[in-house]
């Protein structure tokens, strides 16, 4: 039996999510920053981590965005196959929610209508929307506003299968070291392995929305996450790129089957305000 959901409700919730995600950092990220401060071996690094948390407190108390770059609105939608949407088009409803959220929430509008002509759309639309059909009659909306200081540090490596897991490790470390301070560390590193050119990038982006401190259900992938986090933090880049042992707060890896001739690897880095929020309708 189909369940009906009016897209007007989606618009209202998306508006609220845009404002929430840009003013209040998720609890898992707050905990990760606090833990980083407690184990940071650099005095300057500890001071920076303390200042970052002070910034978060001021933002929530005074309703100021936690970062001046309020990002492109990136959505992951899990749409139940028994859900019937009524009252309009889903994409239009999402974009209307973004328009209202960024306009009524006084958030910076950073989207231009053409990558070359570059005229601002003045409402931060269109959003980037990834849709997946799943069992059930619910709609899960995950919003991850993505700033471009860290987004510009993203990389895709089309490795040869023979390069194997060692090639994956080298690719991730190269991407992080090349990013250095430009990704506003301490960072969260999303990694996608497998699929094809575009699939591994989506895997990496979605990995950033996983709760910090959790690991993959695949044993070797969970081990790889821990090893890479340890090796990244040995680089000494540190908070704000000024040295220390907290360059990254987490490495989250998603995998997918791939072709016998390929080993695609994408690295999507996010800064210390790794914004993500979800709701189920």
C-alpha positions in Angstrom: 0.0 0.0 0.0 1.4 3.4 -1.1 1.9 6.1 1.5 1.5 9.7 0.2 3.7 12.6 1.1 3.2 16.2 -0.1 6.4 17.8 -1.4 5.4 21.0 0.4 6.4 19.2 3.6 9.8 18.4 2.0 10.4 22.0 1.1 9.7 23.1 4.7 12.0 20.5 6.2 14.8 21.3 3.7 14.6 24.9 4.6 15.1 24.1 8.3 17.9 21.6 7.5 19.9 24.3 5.6 19.7 26.7 8.6 20.4 23.9 11.1 23.4 22.5 9.3 25.1 25.8 8.9 24.6 27.0 12.5 25.0 23.8 14.6 27.8 21.3 14.2 26.7 17.7 14.7 27.4 16.0 18.1 29.8 13.5 16.6 32.0 16.3 15.2 31.9 18.3 18.5 33.1 15.2 20.3 35.8 14.6 17.8 37.1 18.1 18.1 37.1 17.9 21.9 39.0 14.6 21.8 41.5 16.1 19.4 42.2 18.9 21.8 42.8 16.6 24.7 45.4 14.5 22.8 47.1 17.2 20.7 50.8 17.3 21.5 51.4 20.8 20.0 50.7 23.7 22.3 49.8 25.9 19.3 47.6 23.0 18.0 45.7 22.8 21.3 45.1 26.6 21.2 43.8 26.4 17.6 41.5 23.5 18.5 40.2 25.4 21.5 39.5 28.5 19.3 37.6 26.4 16.8 35.3 25.1 19.6 34.9 28.7 20.9 33.8 29.6 17.4 31.2 26.9 17.4 29.8 28.0 20.7 29.5 31.6 19.5 27.9 30.5 16.3 25.2 28.5 18.1 24.5 31.2 20.8 24.3 34.1 18.3 23.0 32.2 15.3 26.1 33.0 13.2 27.1 30.4 10.5 29.9 28.1 11.8 31.8 28.9 8.6 31.6 31.9 6.3 31.5 29.4 3.3 28.0 28.0 3.7 28.7 25.7 0.8 26.8 24.1 -2.0 23.8 22.2 -0.7 24.5 18.5 -1.4 21.6 16.0 -0.7 21.5 12.2 -0.4 17.9 11.0 -0.7 16.8 7.5 0.2 13.3 7.2 -1.3 11.1 4.3 -0.2 9.6 2.5 -3.2 6.2 2.5 -1.5 6.2 6.3 -1.1 4.1 8.4 -3.5 5.1 12.0 -3.7 2.2 14.5 -4.4 1.8 18.2 -5.0 4.7 18.8 -7.3 8.2 17.8 -8.5 10.7 16.5 -5.9 13.7 18.3 -7.4 11.8 21.6 -7.5 10.7 21.0 -3.9 14.3 20.5 -2.7 15.5 23.6 -4.5 12.7 25.7 -3.2 13.7 24.6 0.3 17.3 25.5 -0.3 16.2 28.9 -1.7 14.2 29.6 1.4 16.8 28.3 3.8 19.7 30.3 2.4 17.6 33.5 1.8 15.5 33.5 5.1 18.5 32.2 7.1 20.8 34.9 5.7 23.3 32.4 4.6 26.0 33.2 2.0 24.9 32.4 -1.6 27.8 30.8 -3.4 26.4 29.2 -6.5 26.9 30.6 -10.0 24.6 29.7 -12.8 27.3 28.7 -15.3 30.8 27.5 -14.6 32.3 29.9 -17.1 29.9 32.9 -17.2 29.7 32.8 -13.4 26.6 34.9 -12.6 25.4 34.3 -9.0 22.0 32.7 -8.8 21.4 34.7 -5.6 19.7 31.9 -3.7 22.3 29.1 -3.6 20.3 26.9 -6.0 20.5 24.5 -7.7 21.3 21.9 -5.1 23.2 18.7 -5.9 20.9 15.8 -5.4 21.8 12.1 -5.2 18.7 9.8 -5.2 18.4 6.1 -4.2 15.3 3.9 -4.2 15.1 1.8 -1.1 12.5 -0.6 0.4 9.7 1.0 2.6 7.6 4.1 2.5 9.8 6.7 4.1 12.0 9.4 2.7 15.4 10.0 4.4 17.0 13.3 3.6 20.7 13.9 4.4 22.1 17.3 3.8 25.8 18.0 3.6 26.6 21.6 2.8 30.1 21.5 1.2 32.5 24.4 1.2 35.0 24.7 -1.6 38.2 25.3 0.4 38.2 21.6 1.1 36.2 20.6 -2.0 39.0 22.0 -4.2 41.4 19.5 -2.6 39.5 16.5 -3.8 41.2 13.9 -6.0 40.3 10.9 -8.2 42.9 8.3 -9.0 42.2 5.7 -11.7 44.6 3.1 -10.4 45.6 -0.2 -12.0 44.3 -3.3 -10.2 47.9 -4.4 -9.7 48.5 -1.4 -7.5 46.1 -2.9 -5.0 45.7 -1.7 -1.4 49.2 -0.2 -1.3 48.2 2.0 -4.2 45.1 3.1 -2.4 47.1 4.1 0.7 49.6 6.1 -1.4 46.7 7.9 -3.2 45.0 8.9 0.0 48.2 10.1 1.6 49.2 12.0 -1.5 45.8 13.8 -1.6 46.0 14.8 2.0 49.6 16.0 1.8 48.9 18.0 -1.3 45.9 19.6 0.4 48.0 20.5 3.5 46.5 23.6 5.2 44.2 24.5 2.3 41.6 22.0 3.6 41.3 23.7 7.0 42.5 20.8 9.1 41.7 18.9 11.3 39.9 17.4 8.4 37.6 14.4 7.7 38.7 12.3 4.8 36.0 10.5 2.8 37.3 7.8 0.5 35.5 5.9 -2.3 37.0 2.7 -3.7 35.5 0.9 -6.7 32.6 1.5 -9.1 33.7 3.7 -11.9 34.9 7.3 -12.4 31.7 9.0 -11.0 30.6 6.3 -8.6 33.8 6.4 -6.5 33.4 10.1 -6.1 29.9 9.8 -4.9 31.0 7.1 -2.5 33.7 9.4 -1.1 31.3 12.3 -0.7 28.7 10.1 1.1 31.4 8.7 3.4 31.7 12.2 4.9 28.2 11.9 6.3 28.9 8.8 8.3 29.1 9.3 12.1 32.7 10.1 13.2 34.1 7.3 15.3 32.2 4.5 13.5 33.9 2.1 11.0 33.1 0.1 8.0 31.4 -3.3 8.5 34.0 -4.9 6.3 36.9 -5.9 8.5 39.8 -5.0 6.1 38.2 -1.7 5.3 37.8 -0.8 9.0 41.5 -1.7 9.5 42.4 0.5 6.5 40.5 3.4 8.0 42.4 3.1 11.2 45.8 2.7 9.5 45.2 5.7 7.2 44.1 7.9 10.0 47.2 7.0 12.0 49.4 7.7 9.0 47.8 11.0 8.1 48.2 12.2 11.7 51.9 11.3 11.5 52.4 13.8 8.6 52.5 16.6 11.2 50.3 19.0 9.2 48.2 19.5 12.3 45.4 22.0 13.1 45.2 24.8 10.6 48.4 23.4 9.0 50.6 24.8 11.8 51.9 21.5 13.1 50.6 18.8 15.4 49.3 15.3 15.6 45.7 16.0 14.7 45.6 16.5 10.9 42.5 14.4 10.5 39.6 13.5 12.8 38.5 10.5 10.8 38.9 8.5 7.6 35.6 7.0 6.3 35.8 4.6 3.4 33.0 3.3 1.2 33.5 0.5 -1.3 31.6 -0.8 -4.4 32.2 -3.6 -6.9 34.3 -2.5 -9.9 35.5 -3.7 -13.3 38.3 -6.3 -13.7 40.5 -3.7 -15.4 40.1 -0.8 -12.9 40.7 0.3 -9.3 39.1 3.8 -9.0 39.8 5.7 -5.8 38.3 9.1 -4.9 39.3 11.2 -2.0 36.9 13.9 -0.8 38.3 16.0 2.0 36.2 18.1 4.3 37.3 20.7 6.8 36.8 20.8 10.6 33.1 21.9 10.0 32.1 18.6 8.4 28.4 19.5 8.2 25.8 16.8 7.9 22.3 16.4 9.2 19.5 13.9 8.4 15.8 13.6 8.8 13.3 10.9 8.0 9.8 11.8 6.7 
